[in-house]
Structure formats: structure tokens, C-alpha cells
Amino acid sequence: MYKILIVDDEPIVREGIRERIQWAEHGYECIGACENGREALEVMAQGRPDVVLTDICMPYMDGLELSRHIVEKYPKTRIVILTGFDDFDYAQQAVKLQVTDFILKPVTSAELRELLDKIKLEMDEESGRNEHLLRMKQELKNSMALLSERFLERLASSPMQRLDIAAKLAYFNIPLYGPLYIAMTAEMDELPLYGETADVELYAFALYNIVQEIAGSAQESAVFRFKEHKVMALLSGSNPEELHAQAYKLAEDIRNSVKEYMKFTVTVGIGTVCSDVAEIRHSCRASEAALEYRLLMGPDQVVNITDLELRGGKPLQDGFEAEAALVSAIRAGTASEVDQCIHRLIQEIGSASMPIELCHVRILRVMLAVLQTLMEIGSNDHDLFGMEKRLLSDLYSFRSLEQIEVWLKGVCGEALRGVAQTRKDLTRSQMMEAVDYIHSHYSDPELSVKTVSSHIFMSTSYFSALFKAHTGRTFVEYVTDIRMDKAKELLKHTGMKTYEIAACTGYQDPQYFSVLFKKHTGDTPTEYRNRITAGGERR
């Protein structure tokens, strides 16, 4: 029995639904009927229903807010929204909250029964899948033929004597009679999440079960798990074309079955045909190498290494032009241009016919160019430095060019932030140097924007903009303020003449100095000195 809770602020609707449905006949137990969301949450804390049937418009807590709480606290509970026709658009918003379904008022018994039966069927199927996964988990612990699997792993990876191989095949009753052999290797493209965490071993075992069921059904075959959750199958026969065709058909069946029943994708690599059981490891290695081409061809594929060796393609260009464009974009600090350059680079690699090792080398060359650019700009303390090993391990972990593109954009994004911070620090340092220069040369009548900007090796227009952003004042305003402050000090604490003070503060024309001083303080230099001497200073 599944538990169901009804939530509606209209007593007629609430009790009508509760009384009209024969709950037990449909596999449910109605544990309550609440008039608002707040009351429903209290009941849920005790009863933990499997299904909640709720209205949208209710006092205290409406159906959408209730749904948010349920999704957060009870993610496995299914939600069905009751809504009037006028609230139809409103109800559609509930779909974004992972609501299972919604039904229009007035609700008929037939409609509700049909919906309840549909939800029950879905919950039954999910329960069956859970039980199936639990059974596989138990089989994982109890039904591994360890000795046979260890022999097959050794056969796939290490040299062995023919007599030893023949003896082991007979001992473990492994039907590989030859005279031709071929290997195929299946590997999950991405580990899917089930519930809150991914059980790697469980999903690897599920893949093994499917390969065993499909490839193991061949008359001459052996299936075993092979390093890092790969599953390998060995086939034997007497005709190379037929053996190739059989391997390809089995690989396609495996790929389709995994997608249909386990809801994740795999790539299957097919190796070369060999005519000596002692050389079967070469076919095994070739099937693994075929998997690496997932990087260029994308996931969810059957990759035949023989086809790859024969296919033509666009030759890979040297790539220096694309790398130069990327470096220029990083120097300019333009994020959109950086992303465009990376996208073009990845497209160029993807469209070329190239060994997978060369693809990695090409990406590494790009990374070295980025690091070199950061060094030249002066961003030597950036987080990317000293992390070359991490970058290498990240690169070799990716299984598609799309993943590499996202990763490369992220790395270059960090580089852009480093460039921006370096330039920000450099600008701040240059502005501080400019201010110091002004304070030490304010008495120079030749002091100007040009002399200061030349001192810090910056163009006058760029310097003027940065200086105002840094100080909040234009260059002329800043210099005038410093000179006027110094003039006031000299008028207050010395007996120097006005023309002498003008000269000391960088003004060759005493009359111009006096006009500027009055404009700045409201007094002429003489008036200012007299007022200060009399004991008052204008505020």
C-alpha cells in the first residue's frame, strides 16, 4: 500500500475526494485530509506519504510553497497539483518544482482513479528497479569467479605461453577455440547519479551483467571486468569478416541495452583480429585504444579501431595561428573573444584526422602558451603556476572534446582574472608613483600631465582617465589643491612675500597666483594672512 495525503482548503472538495475513492482497490491508504500546506507538513512529518494531492490556492501556505518544502524535505514523495482552469498557467509553474502531475478542477472520480493508477504503476516500476539493483549488489559480493577473471585479465595484458593459456582455458571451461580472436571493451561514458551518491561498483557491475548477458551468449566468448570499471569481451571464430560483424552487432546491442535499461551511455571499442591466442593481448590493447577516440567522436559510440585506421579526414593544421589568437585575446582581457578562440580550436581538432596522443599534445601546447603569456605579463604568482601536474591529470581524465572545451575555458578564465588583477595592481602602483612625483615636484612650474605620464611611461590620455579614477580629481585640480595647501602653510608660518610664495608653489606669475588663490580660498593672499594673524580662518 502506498500512502496518500489530500490537501485542499475547500471541505467539499477535500472530503469528496476522500470519500469517493476506494483507496485500497487502487493500492493506496489515505492517511489524512488537510485544509492548508502548514497542516499538511505536520502530518507528513509523522506519516511520510508517498503521494500528496494538493490544491494551489490555500491560506497560510499555498500549494506551490508546500511543494517546495516537500521537494526539499521529502524528495521521493510524488506531488499532484489540483487547480482550477483560471490557474492553469500558475499550475504549469509547478512543473519546474518537479511536480509529478496536475489535474483540473472539477475532478471526476474516473480522472482521479486513472491518475492514481498511473502513479502507482510508476512507483511499482521504481521499486522493482531498486530491488533489482539491490540484488545485483548482493551478487557482486557473492558470485565473482575471481580466479577465472584474474586469468583473463592477465591474458588481456601480459605475455603468456600458449600451453599455459590452453591449460587455463580448459581448466576454467572458457570456450575460446579459435583460430581467430577479437577483443571488445565497454566503458561508461559518465558515471550517472542514483539518489544522492553514485555507487561506482554497482553501476560497473550492472554494465558487466549486460555485457555478460549479450556477449556471453555467443558460442565462443569470455566476459570479464578489466581495470577501472571497464568490461572486456573476447570472441573467437574462424572467419575474420564474420568475427568482425559479430563483434560489431554485439557491441551495438550492448550500447543500446545499457541506454534503455540503465539510463546511462557507454562507448564500446573493438580491437583487431589476431590469429594466435598468445597474441590476443594486442587486440585487447587495440580495443582500449579505440575507446580513447571517444574524445574526438563523442560518447555513446561503437568504435572499431580498424575503421579508424582506414578513414580519411581533414589534416590537422599546425595550430599556431589559433594559439596566437587565443594569446592575443588573453592579453587584451576579452573573455568573449577567448571563448570564441577556444571553440574554434576545439572544432579544428575535432574535424581533423589525428592520433589521440597528438590531440593531447595540441591541448598541452595551448596550456603552455597561456602560462608563458601570464609570465610575460608579470602574473607570476597566479594560481595556475605550480599546478602543471593537476592540469595534466585533468586533461587525461576527459572523455570528450566538449568536456575539454569547458575545462579549457575555465582555465583561461582563471588566466584572464590573473591578467586583470596584475594590471589592476600595476595601475595602482603607477598611480601611487604619480602622486609621489607630484608631491615632490609641485614647486616646478613645468609640472604637467605630460611630464608625470612620461615619468611612469603612460600615454597622457590614459593617464588622465586613470588618475581621476584613482584620486577622484583631475590632474589640474589635484596639483592646484596641493599648491594652495602649501601656499596657505607658507602664509601662516612665514613672512615670505606673495611673489616668493608663488614661486615656491610653482607659479611664475604672482598675479595669476593671487587670482587662483582667491578663487580657491575666497581671500587674496594678503587677506588670508591678515585674517590668520588676527586669529580666524575661514572654514
Disulfide bonds with the S-S distance in Angstrom:
none
